[in-house]
Amino acid sequence: MNKAYTKAVTEIYDKLKTNESGLSKEEAQKRLEQYGENVLTEKKKTSISKMIIEQLTDKMIIILFIASILSFILGELAEGVVILIIIVINTAISIIQEKKAADAVEALRNMNAPSATVIREGKTQTILSKEVVLGDIVYLEAGGIVPADVRLISDNGLMIDESALTGESVAISKDASVILKDDLALGDRLNMAYSGTIITYGTGKGIVVATGMNTEVGKIANMLENTNELDTPLKRKLEVVGKTLSIVGIIVSILIFIIGFMYGKDLVSLLMISISLAISVIPEGLPATATIVMALGVQRMANKNALVKKLPAVETLGSASVICTDKTGTLTQNKMAVVDALFYDELVLGKKGEVPLNFFLGCMLCNNASLDEKGIGDPTEIALLEYVKKENIDLFNQKFNRVYEQPFDSDRKRMSVVCEVSGRKVCYTKGALEELLELCPYILKDGEVVNLTDDIKNKILAKCEELSSKAYRILGFAKKTIDFIPNEGDDIENDLIFIGISCMIDPPRDEVMESIKTFKDAGIKVVMITGDHKLTAVAIAKELGIFNDGDIAMTGEELHKLSEEELISKVSKTTVFARVAPEDKLRIVSAYKANGEVVAMTGDGVNDSPALKAADIGVAMGKTGTDVAKNAADMLLLDDNFTTIEVAVREGRRVYSNIQKVIQFLLSGNIAEVLVVFFSTVFNLSVPILAVHILFINLVTDTLPALALGVDLENPDDMKKKPVKEGSLFEKGLVTRVIFYGILISIISLVAYVIGAQTSYNDGVTMAFLVLCLSQIVHALNQHSATLSIFSKEHPKNKNLFFAMLSSFVILMLVVFIKPLASFFSLVSLSLNEWVIVGLLSLVPLVVLEIYKLIRRI
């Protein structure tokens, strides 16, 4: 039933054809068959075969397939087999990389109560929660979980913790008697209890108005299932690289075919050249190398309490330009704490005074919580006990017998107890300040009882209004001594002596403020999105440095009035979103993405999960986060520390920078291979390198140094740069460097071929192959820095790169000097003079770049 909170109980009885005695057994069974079980359904998961098909239809893979087929047709079996092996390896790695942990809905299902207490045919009975149906009358009590969405029909001090659903850290006091206006936020629907939320206090009864996927939790599950899993920034950029190279390869292949045809070369020869070009234009090692670089980043992050579930998330965090964060449990500790207590001296005179013993006793005795293990009971009462334990632990060692309780209810907004203290019967009352002051003709001043005048009362109210504006939750305390034990139902809340107030808040995490400053320096905007009240959210945001002068704070109600276009235009100036529903968070994340931002979303509640999944990267709390949030996220913070996100962003930027180094290194070699074939065709020379040579260079001699470059040390300036959003991996200067290095390596390779061809064609091919391999290995040293010499003490020392270059060199020598391998690669033995020429030519890129760096430094 839609908007049950706006309807009277009698109207709901009529619409759902039920009454306070509940459904009959037959009617319940009929409705179970009609509406289905009270469970969350799960969308069919993507099969492995479908993933394989998606990978094999990738543009770069299709080009490799065509090259492999042509190789087989033309009798070049070795090339054809090697290309197929490349396809299999890349496909396997991609499937492992992209397989999603799609168990968020399963975790949502587990949130539901395993059993429920219902009233059917006037009798109370316990059934499985999945058997609860529309129109059932359910009984709710402290410690239980609400089994479905319920419109309350009665309540007895009922309080429900809805923080996982709404983000509000304080348990909500429910009121079954109210009929509410339309379009209220979930946290303001006082006559409703929602599936999966926890009952912390009191009892109640209600009518089931929604089950399964129609509950608020079910709607979140549906949003999770229907959220498109968009590509990551890195994947998009790599696709741009692949598309660009494919277009270049096709154009060059057609051009070479035309030129070769004009020279009268035979068709088979031209097709083999096309295969060589198709292979050379694609950096076959790039996807695998990028994956391994990210995997190594994942390992480093795991050692720093950031667990990445999906590899591309590492780089995505480095590109993040907006971090949307939940308040409760992420920026704050998700637990109420008493941060101050004020009495007559400070409330009236404005000076600090001592804490009266009666205040400690009121906090401890007018309380139904306990501190066993992590604390059991209402979060507010747990906070009061922790305050007493911290400030006056000796009281916990004393025995105080409770003889009477007047329970809390939402109408009175207070609770009272009578306890035996030092042989006297003392009544302690706590509750909402304004209502409590009306019952207090007296106030405690320096241990003495004096009259509570209107002037004093106004000063207390003014002070508390000031505190409330700073997001403090105010509770008033009062007492009186009586000489009798009240009877059940007696009202003892009169002629009270006002003691003072407690100031509570869900406090910010200590370490968060510094991290937010670091993010600002890095050009990253931090946005608070919460289900809590606007006043509370803004106060916390100001304290943390999120909300500044000129910023906008928007409520869910204000957001609902905006069109998508209006929201997109306003989000750039908004830093706080308060009182928002789960679907609102999804809209906000989508609006930032529509503005071209790379969005990271952090959170720990069920209400965060759709936005966590929709964001470019979702980050959940590993300790306090709900299973739903953790399963929807791409990364978990194992220490629940917001500052760990800073570590992750730093690592992400390192990964991004290193992948750029890898691309610059690999593409320089690929362009050199293309140009060698192109120039040899233009000048009507025989092809200097074979397809199998290109595969060897791309997959063996290039891949090991590329992997070592992928673990280069981070640059300290990385966190002072603006984030790289969409754009391209080909940033300013990178294209020029790649083309320059490619031309240089191609020229020295052709020179080697021409010199060797004077002896024989095979000598020329061997020399060209060796120069291509060795110059590329040496060129790896150039990738560290655009200005520092490799001989400089300041130059980053990467031991992995040294061992990778040495390994590539050893593998190359084995191929050259082991005859069966040399024969497979069509290589021949060289003379000493030819080896010297190969060595000198291979050092040319290093020498040229060192001269260039020297000129730049001068």
ZALO-394956 format. One line per field, with one value per residue (C-alpha): residue number from 1; x, y, z. Coordinates in pm, whole numbers. Layout:
! ZALO-394956
resi <- NUM;...
u <- X;...
v <- Y;...
w <- Z;...
***
This chain:
! ZALO-394956
resi <- 1;2;3;4;5;6;7;8;9;10;11;12;13;14;15;16;17;18;19;20;21;22;23;24;25;26;27;28;29;30;31;32;33;34;35;36;37;38;39;40;41;42;43;44;45;46;47;48;49;50;51;52;53;54;55;56;57;58;59;60;61;62;63;64;65;66;67;68;69;70;71;72;73;74;75;76;77;78;79;80;81;82;83;84;85;86;87;88;89;90;91;92;93;94;95;96;97;98;99;100;101;102;103;104;105;106;107;108;109;110;111;112;113;114;115;116;117;118;119;120;121;122;123;124;125;126;127;128;129;130;131;132;133;134;135;136;137;138;139;140;141;142;143;144;145;146;147;148;149;150;151;152;153;154;155;156;157;158;159;160;161;162;163;164;165;166;167;168;169;170;171;172;173;174;175;176;177;178;179;180;181;182;183;184;185;186;187;188;189;190;191;192;193;194;195;196;197;198;199;200;201;202;203;204;205;206;207;208;209;210;211;212;213;214;215;216;217;218;219;220;221;222;223;224;225;226;227;228;229;230;231;232;233;234;235;236;237;238;239;240;241;242;243;244;245;246;247;248;249;250;251;252;253;254;255;256;257;258;259;260;261;262;263;264;265;266;267;268;269;270;271;272;273;274;275;276;277;278;279;280;281;282;283;284;285;286;287;288;289;290;291;292;293;294;295;296;297;298;299;300;301;302;303;304;305;306;307;308;309;310;311;312;313;314;315;316;317;318;319;320;321;322;323;324;325;326;327;328;329;330;331;332;333;334;335;336;337;338;339;340;341;342;343;344;345;346;347;348;349;350;351;352;353;354;355;356;357;358;359;360;361;362;363;364;365;366;367;368;369;370;371;372;373;374;375;376;377;378;379;380;381;382;383;384;385;386;387;388;389;390;391;392;393;394;395;396;397;398;399;400;401;402;403;404;405;406;407;408;409;410;411;412;413;414;415;416;417;418;419;420;421;422;423;424;425;426;427;428;429;430;431;432;433;434;435;436;437;438;439;440;441;442;443;444;445;446;447;448;449;450;451;452;453;454;455;456;457;458;459;460;461;462;463;464;465;466;467;468;469;470;471;472;473;474;475;476;477;478;479;480;481;482;483;484;485;486;487;488;489;490;491;492;493;494;495;496;497;498;499;500;501;502;503;504;505;506;507;508;509;510;511;512;513;514;515;516;517;518;519;520;521;522;523;524;525;526;527;528;529;530;531;532;533;534;535;536;537;538;539;540;541;542;543;544;545;546;547;548;549;550;551;552;553;554;555;556;557;558;559;560;561;562;563;564;565;566;567;568;569;570;571;572;573;574;575;576;577;578;579;580;581;582;583;584;585;586;587;588;589;590;591;592;593;594;595;596;597;598;599;600;601;602;603;604;605;606;607;608;609;610;611;612;613;614;615;616;617;618;619;620;621;622;623;624;625;626;627;628;629;630;631;632;633;634;635;636;637;638;639;640;641;642;643;644;645;646;647;648;649;650;651;652;653;654;655;656;657;658;659;660;661;662;663;664;665;666;667;668;669;670;671;672;673;674;675;676;677;678;679;680;681;682;683;684;685;686;687;688;689;690;691;692;693;694;695;696;697;698;699;700;701;702;703;704;705;706;707;708;709;710;711;712;713;714;715;716;717;718;719;720;721;722;723;724;725;726;727;728;729;730;731;732;733;734;735;736;737;738;739;740;741;742;743;744;745;746;747;748;749;750;751;752;753;754;755;756;757;758;759;760;761;762;763;764;765;766;767;768;769;770;771;772;773;774;775;776;777;778;779;780;781;782;783;784;785;786;787;788;789;790;791;792;793;794;795;796;797;798;799;800;801;802;803;804;805;806;807;808;809;810;811;812;813;814;815;816;817;818;819;820;821;822;823;824;825;826;827;828;829;830;831;832;833;834;835;836;837;838;839;840;841;842;843;844;845;846;847;848;849;850;851;852;853;854;855;856;857;858
u <- 0;139;185;25;164;-88;-388;-591;-575;-945;-894;-608;-820;-1085;-845;-655;-970;-831;-891;-713;-786;-578;-632;-775;-544;-712;-694;-326;-248;-447;-253;78;-6;-131;153;437;675;807;1158;1377;1413;1747;1818;1981;2358;2567;2695;3060;2972;2815;3127;3344;3131;3156;3535;3571;3370;3617;3763;4127;4048;3858;4164;4380;4127;4143;4523;4521;4282;4489;4804;4648;4517;4863;5030;5199;5094;5335;5203;4843;4885;5072;4799;4528;4721;4730;4351;4292;4522;4369;4014;4087;4247;3961;3693;3871;3918;3557;3369;3152;3067;2690;2570;2431;2071;2153;2279;1961;1761;1955;1861;1505;1397;1405;1076;787;512;169;-191;-418;-775;-721;-430;-62;169;525;582;873;915;889;529;419;155;-19;-276;-112;-113;243;367;693;916;1260;1549;1350;1376;1079;973;797;684;428;174;167;-170;-39;289;424;745;841;1180;1340;1697;1662;2023;2099;1800;1795;2144;2005;2215;1947;1673;1334;1050;735;381;101;-168;-49;-160;115;131;243;607;783;1134;1157;1300;1001;734;670;373;569;816;1030;1150;1500;1517;1593;1355;1562;1293;930;660;402;159;102;-58;171;135;422;620;917;1029;756;912;1156;1443;1299;1301;1671;1731;1552;1768;2079;1969;1876;2185;2395;2754;2927;3280;3558;3759;4062;3862;3715;4061;4211;3922;4008;4370;4259;4016;4275;4540;4295;4203;4572;4650;4373;4475;4845;4762;4549;4819;5091;4873;4825;5196;5294;5046;5196;5539;5400;5438;5238;4911;5040;5334;5105;4866;5155;5264;4905;4912;5242;5094;4775;4989;5230;4960;4802;4995;4903;5073;4891;4565;4752;5018;4757;4572;4889;4988;4645;4668;5001;4836;4558;4815;4982;4644;4539;4847;4712;4357;4195;4053;3974;3717;3739;4077;3989;3870;4236;4289;3937;4004;4312;4089;3815;3716;3421;3389;3027;3030;2765;2779;2677;2949;3178;3256;3116;3150;2787;2745;2601;2838;2784;3028;2915;2684;2553;2401;2285;2623;2675;2311;2225;2550;2765;3045;3157;3055;3100;2888;2631;2622;2249;2321;2541;2271;2002;2205;2273;1947;1689;1821;1730;2051;2356;2725;2768;3000;2946;2634;2277;1977;1893;2205;2119;2101;2423;2593;2473;2613;2947;2961;2906;3159;3418;3352;3250;3314;3278;2898;2897;3023;2724;2382;2065;1731;1466;1116;909;923;703;812;899;628;619;340;516;867;1020;1085;1092;1213;1209;1519;1645;1945;2113;1798;1567;1327;1438;1255;1475;1327;1488;1334;1272;1381;1080;826;1042;1090;711;711;994;910;1263;1625;1941;2199;2531;2358;2074;1715;1595;1289;1295;1176;1060;1379;1599;1382;1418;1797;1809;1591;1801;2123;1976;1852;2208;2339;2074;2187;2527;2368;2371;2088;1970;1824;1696;1728;1525;1465;1261;1248;928;827;616;636;399;140;133;17;74;195;489;617;531;700;1040;1379;1563;1926;2073;2116;2335;2465;2499;2618;2738;3094;3313;3604;3921;4127;3876;3947;4309;4208;3945;4214;4440;4156;4100;4472;4437;4144;3889;3553;3405;3024;2818;2502;2296;1948;1998;1851;1986;2088;2287;2447;2558;2703;2915;3012;3130;3336;3506;3568;3326;3075;3217;3078;2891;2818;2464;2296;1997;1728;1557;1235;1410;1579;1245;1128;1423;1427;1732;1870;1823;1991;2286;2336;2316;2530;2856;2790;2626;2837;2564;2255;2037;1724;1761;1613;1811;1681;1791;2149;2134;2014;2291;2565;2420;2405;2774;2859;2652;2877;3177;3296;3451;3251;3356;3075;3143;2894;2800;2419;2163;2048;2391;2407;2237;2458;2765;2698;2613;2923;3245;3377;3185;3369;3213;3315;3452;3377;3055;2917;2610;2657;2449;2680;2994;2870;2758;3093;3411;3639;3621;3796;3903;3974;3659;3892;3804;4174;4236;4053;4334;4589;4382;4355;4731;4786;4534;4722;5046;4887;4751;5092;5264;5014;5092;5462;5378;5173;5447;5701;5491;5354;5698;5799;5472;5501;5862;5744;5472;5714;5978;5722;5585;5924;6046;5734;5764;6130;6047;6262;6195;6010;6281;6082;5842;5509;5659;5930;5669;5483;5805;5896;5547;5493;5841;6105;5855;5627;5882;6019;5659;5559;5856;5756;5412;5554;5755;5767;5503;5570;5523;5356;5079;4846;4893;4770;4413;4247;4248;3881;3770;4001;4254;4559;4743;4802;4986;5339;5288;5182;5483;5723;5573;5594;5949;6077;5894;6051;6396;6381;6240;6524;6802;6629;6612;6977;7064;6864;7030;7378;7302;7130;7463;7572;7236;6864;6866;7153;6954;6641;6840;7012;6684;6516;6799;6810;6432;6453;6762;6680;6334;6484;6729;6450;6274;6526;6397;6047;6123;6156;6135;6412;6634;6934;6944;7284;7141;7130;6776;6664;6415;6584;6365;6543;6257;6327;6693;6605;6329;6569;6828;6567;6449;6810;6881;6564;6664;7013;6867;6651;6953;7206;6994;6970;6619;6479;6686;6557;6194;6240;6435;6749;7114;7454;7616;7979;8157;8138;7764;7719;7914;7691;7378;7506;7590;7261;7062;7211;7109;6764;6928;7204;6961;6727;7012;7123;6761;6732;7063;6938;6612;6801;7027
v <- 0;338;619;430;692;945;721;647;293;234;324;74;-197;-141;-135;-446;-627;-704;-607;-608;-983;-1051;-1267;-1616;-1906;-1958;-1588;-1571;-1874;-1723;-1396;-1583;-1755;-1430;-1193;-1438;-1486;-1194;-1225;-1030;-1167;-1178;-1098;-1370;-1334;-1287;-1626;-1702;-1777;-1432;-1272;-1464;-1345;-983;-1011;-1176;-899;-633;-435;-516;-887;-891;-747;-1019;-1284;-1160;-1161;-1519;-1645;-1484;-1642;-1990;-1930;-1826;-2124;-1925;-2169;-2041;-1684;-1806;-2021;-1749;-1494;-1734;-1790;-1412;-1396;-1676;-1516;-1169;-1308;-1513;-1218;-986;-1226;-1274;-897;-805;-1078;-889;-983;-969;-1077;-742;-861;-1177;-963;-754;-1074;-1172;-843;-961;-1124;-1507;-1520;-1288;-1272;-1222;-1217;-1444;-1529;-1338;-1560;-1471;-1708;-1714;-1781;-1755;-1396;-1509;-1619;-1271;-1136;-808;-728;-936;-784;-810;-769;-576;-582;-461;-664;-781;-698;-555;-831;-613;-252;-186;92;108;76;99;172;155;356;202;318;185;216;307;423;155;273;650;737;896;786;830;569;709;735;608;741;525;786;1050;1085;1251;1475;1352;1329;1301;1158;801;922;1150;883;830;595;348;64;-56;-402;-487;-209;-290;-234;-90;-8;-71;-267;-208;-357;-277;-374;-510;-272;-398;-721;-850;-631;-374;-277;15;-237;-414;-88;-51;-408;-324;-14;-226;-474;-203;13;-5;-105;168;139;279;582;362;116;403;549;214;171;511;395;73;251;515;253;40;335;422;58;29;353;255;-101;30;280;14;-225;45;130;-240;-306;-16;-172;-497;-707;-1028;-1052;-1306;-1083;-783;-982;-1093;-731;-642;-912;-776;-427;-548;-716;-425;-163;-341;-337;-697;-677;-359;-506;-776;-531;-275;-551;-669;-309;-262;-598;-495;-168;-375;-568;-250;-102;-418;-375;-28;-147;-74;-392;-354;-596;-486;-412;-101;63;130;364;506;637;816;991;1080;1448;1425;1213;1182;1059;951;1130;862;603;750;1106;1040;747;622;623;890;1043;1294;1572;1819;1860;2201;2304;2622;2799;2765;2772;3085;3257;3155;3001;2642;2455;2110;1812;1732;1375;1369;1424;1112;920;1044;933;591;505;655;417;72;8;-192;-179;-555;-623;-327;-194;-317;-88;256;439;753;558;372;711;828;515;554;915;812;530;773;1053;866;492;435;464;142;-48;59;-107;97;-79;39;22;193;298;533;429;662;736;964;1184;1276;1254;1152;862;842;589;567;417;368;595;619;492;739;695;931;994;1070;1198;1256;1380;1662;1991;2218;1964;1882;2245;2286;2026;2188;2472;2439;2417;2281;2558;2466;2177;2398;2398;2743;2860;2820;3163;3254;3457;3156;2930;3165;3176;2794;2769;3033;2847;2515;2669;2785;2435;2274;2492;2325;1980;1883;1662;1803;1593;1748;1584;1641;1475;1477;1278;1092;887;616;350;449;207;83;363;647;976;1097;1362;1681;1926;1826;1988;2066;1938;2022;1900;1660;1758;1462;1425;1159;1299;1345;1106;1274;1202;1311;1686;1648;1409;1655;1927;1691;1619;1992;2037;1752;1925;1676;1803;1633;1626;1511;1313;1207;1112;1322;1667;1968;2156;1859;1790;2151;2179;1867;1975;2315;2155;1925;2195;2051;2339;2689;3035;3042;2668;2532;2283;2109;1890;1593;1792;2074;1819;1660;1992;2012;1869;1665;1968;2198;1949;1909;2287;2318;2026;2204;2453;2208;2041;1911;1706;1636;1433;1240;903;621;717;1077;963;786;1108;1312;1074;1067;1449;1480;1220;1413;1712;1507;1431;1099;1014;810;731;623;483;205;181;-3;336;399;80;190;499;292;68;353;562;523;367;268;260;89;55;-295;-313;-123;-133;-341;-649;-479;-178;-394;-615;-322;-143;-174;-117;-177;23;-253;-7;203;501;782;869;531;675;932;648;477;795;842;482;528;828;632;351;595;762;427;303;616;527;175;310;552;268;11;245;382;28;-39;278;187;-155;7;262;-2;-191;133;278;-55;-70;293;238;-99;-299;-653;-661;-621;-789;-1083;-1120;-1365;-1107;-845;-1086;-1172;-805;-709;-1003;-1088;-817;-532;-685;-745;-384;-259;-452;-306;45;-33;-47;275;480;750;1115;1335;1598;1359;1477;1842;1795;1831;1495;1362;1304;1161;1297;1056;867;1066;1377;1686;1598;1220;1190;1395;1184;856;960;1096;780;563;744;731;356;282;476;296;-41;30;140;-193;-382;-199;-266;-633;-684;-609;-951;-1128;-1071;-1293;-1092;-774;-922;-1046;-709;-516;-755;-721;-339;-319;-543;-392;-26;-80;-250;39;290;170;375;692;657;758;1130;1384;1598;1395;1211;839;903;1161;1073;1215;975;718;383;97;-233;-422;-243;-344;-712;-692;-545;-810;-1087;-958;-940;-1300;-1430;-1246;-1398;-1747;-1698;-1579;-1842;-2158;-2290;-2443;-2116;-1908;-2121;-2079;-1701;-1707;-1563;-1623;-1584;-1240;-1140;-944;-623;-666;-715;-394;-205;-353;-244;112;164;29;298;585;653;670;906;1132;1163;1235;1523;1649;1636;1822;2100;2127;2151;2423
w <- 0;-102;155;442;679;541;616;930;1071;999;632;608;773;504;210;319;439;783;1149;1485;1526;1214;909;904;826;488;392;490;270;-18;4;26;-302;-457;-357;-304;-12;192;41;-197;-548;-725;-1086;-1294;-1285;-1599;-1713;-1784;-2148;-2187;-2035;-2283;-2576;-2454;-2435;-2775;-2944;-2824;-3119;-3044;-3004;-3338;-3516;-3361;-3471;-3830;-3816;-3680;-3953;-4227;-4081;-4097;-4453;-4568;-4400;-4120;-3846;-3578;-3602;-3604;-3292;-3100;-3177;-3057;-2733;-2683;-2729;-2476;-2215;-2252;-2237;-1924;-1744;-1837;-1712;-1380;-1354;-1436;-1250;-1003;-647;-709;-365;-246;-278;-83;204;189;212;524;690;729;1053;1033;1225;1308;1569;1411;1529;1324;1418;1743;1852;1875;1685;1556;1186;942;825;463;539;651;412;333;603;877;1226;1364;1720;1770;2079;2184;2041;1739;1370;1184;937;675;622;894;965;1346;1520;1878;2054;2407;2423;2086;1953;1634;1508;1138;1086;827;622;683;808;1127;1423;1694;1742;1635;1886;1713;1743;1604;1660;1413;1052;851;547;207;83;419;441;575;907;966;922;1291;1243;1028;1099;810;716;844;1106;1471;1765;2052;2308;2391;2212;1943;1693;1329;999;725;429;209;177;-22;-311;-235;100;128;152;-152;-348;-265;-382;-705;-752;-696;-961;-1212;-1165;-1477;-1411;-1608;-1741;-1527;-1644;-1712;-1920;-2122;-2178;-2279;-2523;-2673;-2707;-2877;-3109;-3205;-3277;-3474;-3700;-3748;-3826;-4086;-4257;-4266;-4381;-4671;-4761;-4759;-4961;-5227;-5234;-5247;-5525;-5722;-5676;-5820;-5505;-5491;-5297;-5040;-4954;-4909;-4687;-4464;-4433;-4334;-4066;-3937;-3918;-3750;-3487;-3449;-3409;-3111;-2781;-2697;-2360;-2253;-2112;-1920;-1800;-1689;-1501;-1325;-1236;-1078;-899;-743;-637;-477;-274;-151;-56;129;348;433;526;189;36;-335;-476;-840;-995;-1201;-880;-790;-1083;-1057;-707;-839;-1094;-843;-851;-609;-295;-181;176;419;755;1002;1055;789;895;1241;1481;1447;1824;2048;2301;2583;2500;2768;3066;3179;3512;3689;3681;3307;3196;3395;3495;3197;3407;3441;3754;3903;3796;4072;4200;4128;3757;3746;3934;3695;3391;3541;3716;3477;3216;3078;2881;2989;2901;2860;2566;2327;2497;2481;2451;2320;2185;2386;2712;2630;2578;2922;3091;2912;3031;3394;3363;3230;3482;3799;3768;4143;4108;3903;4207;4419;4431;4375;4391;4141;4290;4022;3656;3457;3105;2821;2568;2264;2404;2732;2575;2907;3144;3526;3781;4160;4320;4672;4720;5062;5233;5058;4769;4491;4164;3861;3536;3197;2873;2627;2784;2719;2845;3147;3253;3273;3552;3751;3995;4139;4023;4186;4253;4421;4598;4719;4591;4467;4275;3895;3783;3431;3383;3468;3250;2950;2993;2998;2685;2502;2584;2470;2143;2076;2145;1924;1632;1667;1622;1990;2116;2446;2730;3054;3398;3716;4055;4372;4693;4786;5089;4924;4652;4368;4239;3881;3652;3901;3758;3970;3727;3920;4158;4019;4087;3762;3770;3428;3072;2877;2532;2297;1943;1704;1713;1404;1367;1491;1182;917;912;797;519;390;376;176;-65;-120;-198;-449;-622;-488;-363;-53;-34;265;184;484;599;911;973;781;1097;1227;889;831;1184;1136;782;907;1182;932;671;415;429;371;305;-26;-24;-52;184;26;182;18;1;-189;-413;-507;-653;-894;-1244;-1350;-1542;-1241;-1009;-1245;-1248;-867;-748;-830;-545;-302;-32;203;115;420;492;168;70;-102;-448;-380;-323;-657;-826;-663;-775;-1126;-1136;-1051;-1315;-1569;-1493;-1602;-1249;-1149;-837;-536;-291;66;313;551;555;347;225;72;-136;-463;-480;-388;-685;-924;-843;-1042;-722;-410;-77;227;591;656;1031;1093;739;666;447;182;162;166;-115;-332;-293;-499;-201;175;446;685;966;902;878;637;610;447;145;123;113;-155;-367;-340;-452;-733;-867;-851;-1051;-1310;-1350;-1383;-1643;-1844;-1825;-1943;-2236;-2336;-2323;-2512;-2780;-2862;-2957;-3141;-3348;-3427;-3555;-3771;-3915;-3992;-4204;-4354;-4455;-4593;-4813;-4927;-5025;-5183;-4941;-4823;-4486;-4215;-3935;-3929;-3752;-3501;-3419;-3342;-3114;-2930;-2879;-2762;-2528;-2397;-2422;-2367;-2104;-1825;-1821;-1856;-1544;-1355;-1464;-1326;-971;-990;-671;-620;-694;-382;-602;-712;-433;-531;-887;-1009;-1079;-1433;-1515;-1847;-2116;-2257;-2138;-2409;-2201;-2316;-2428;-2416;-2782;-2895;-2689;-2812;-3179;-3138;-2968;-3223;-3520;-3357;-3285;-3634;-3802;-3612;-3678;-4053;-4047;-3882;-4147;-4436;-4293;-4228;-4566;-4738;-4610;-4649;-4603;-4291;-4139;-4199;-4038;-3738;-3684;-3717;-3469;-3217;-3239;-3195;-2886;-2723;-2791;-2638;-2331;-2282;-2352;-2033;-1834;-2002;-1856;-1495;-1550;-1832;-1678;-1443;-1586;-1519;-1356;-1112;-740;-731;-1004;-862;-806;-922;-858;-1022;-1349;-1345;-1294;-1559;-1817;-1731;-1763;-2103;-2221;-2108;-2282;-2600;-2592;-2544;-2855;-3054;-2943;-2902;-3257;-3253;-3113;-3355;-3642;-3526;-3527;-3861;-3697;-3796;-3627;-3655;-3685;-3411;-3616;-3662;-3285;-3216;-3463;-3296;-2952;-3057;-3242;-2946;-2717;-2947;-2780;-2437;-2554;-2745;-2447;-2203;-2431;-2445;-2062;-2026;-2256;-2056;-1725;-1865
***
